[in-house]
Amino acid sequence: MDSTFSKQVCIVGGGNAAHALAALLPSRDVRTVWYAPYADEAKKINEGLRQHGVISATFAAHNDPSGLVQVIPNYWGKRNGINAAEIPIVALLKPLN
């Protein structure tokens, strides 16, 4: 684990909750790997990163943080040799039906 991070998380999913976590966690100095298992989700996320260079999420005023949070992702998939399977905390996000 990189010495600048005390925690690490793998986000699995590409929906709204995953997007919010992808902005929130790196802003809290949490090493973050994001895996979007569906090709259409991964494509949209990659296109957004190419266009904007950051992940953005806006949080309500009563939250901490609040307002616009923009971060450059720590890690994306296996970039920099990080394997998501090696990270002990996994957030698997599934919509409720």
C-alpha angles and dihedrals in degrees: 000000000000110000092230092065125066094185136034132196136184114212113205114196140045106230133105097287092049090049092051091048091047088060098036102047099052089046085060092050093256114148103238132197114186121201119184106190097196118075095222092053093046091048093052092047093048092048090051092050092049092050099042106019091220142068110240131195131167117217126199119260093253092059130086107254099031131186126017117353117188123181140167105235115253094218135355118203112309095342113140091017095288113145113205090214089065094059113096100211118062124181107202107190120199126169117245115241 
